[in-house]
Amino acid sequence: MQAILIRAYGAWRDVMKLEEVERPTPGPGEVLVAVRGVTVNRTRDTTIIKGIPAVPEALPLVPGVDPAGVVAELGDGVTGLSPGDRVVVISRTPCGTCAFCAAGLDGDCRDGSTLGIHRWGGYAEYVVAPAESCRRIPDNVSLQEAAVFMRHCPTAIQLLDDKAGLKAGERVLVMGAGGGLGSTGVQIARLMGATVIAGAGADERVQVGLDMGADDGVNYRTHDLVEEVMRLTDGRGVDVVFENISDPTTWPKAFECLAYGGRLVTAGAHGGGTVPLDARRLYLNRLRVIGGAGSSRSNAETALAFAAGGRLRCVIDAVMPLARLPEAFDLIGDNRVRGKIVIDPSLDAVGPP
């Protein structure tokens, strides 16, 4: 089969190669999935390829998280799935034994394993995954859409529900509302009954947030974010900021938009990751800053239920073959995409289906 391999960690242009390798075989409790969709992610993928976190024993490694496809083969002992089933893979497998898992907080487990980090991932024609990590895709959702939903929706649900405790009637500012996680955050906040302001750095990206259901939008490159948010909230501010950029120029403004007792939830750092924090405002206004990368199995199942009910949308900019993955990274790095790029390895498959 064809696969993107890295044999050493480093800059993706130097270490990422398209190779022909032996097709894997599923072991007990595993399934072999013919990949038909896997998302391209600016921060997630490039940091993994650089070795953050570094897992040298996993090399050579096929990156790629949250693939979707068709079950091709079952390992021993697998029940509940059949060849031909359309499935999406939850990349993170919790350990099941740590204190977080015991408390039902598997989304916070630090000791599990992740597809594309600890074991071969989805940038290949086939991927082996634990059967317990596979979920059937609703009939009304395409394989490519399923990959996009699984990449972002569970995280957005964890941030807004589990971490922020968002309540109906509250006000939310979603930063980076034109991106994959941001546009999903807009939708999840609306589904939870919030009033949503979409913040983005270009008019067309603000429009993505509005198209996804935001009540108002602000271009924070051409307008003062705090002034606009205060105008839209009658001077009160927002109850929750959904942050996924961590840019030192936009973070302080977003933080200043919080109302008394507000919460800022964050996952993502493609804006740099190191930001100034007004500690005086933090403690005087009883604010909270909460990190929440990842998601739980429950979050993933909620996302699929929303998708099955036709309550979620995603924007797919392009579907590309595996050989064009470097081009996809270039497009994302230059901010020349509207929505997600999805890789479908079957578009340039060299072997039998």
DANORGI-V434111 format. One record per helix or strand of 3 or more residues. SS is the DSSP state (~ for helix, > for strand). FROM is the first residue (numbers start at 1). LEN is the number of residues. Records with the same first field share a line. If there is no record, write none. Layout:
SS->FROM-LEN ; FROM-LEN
This chain:
>->2-5 ; 16-5 ; 30-10 ; 68-7 ; 86-4 ; 113-3 ; 126-5 ; 134-3 ; 171-4 ; 195-6 ; 216-4 ; 238-6 ; 258-9 ; 288-4 ; 316-5 ; 340-4
~->12-4 ; 42-9 ; 56-3 ; 99-4 ; 106-3 ; 131-3 ; 143-21 ; 180-12 ; 203-9 ; 225-8 ; 251-6 ; 279-6 ; 297-12 ; 322-12 ; 345-4
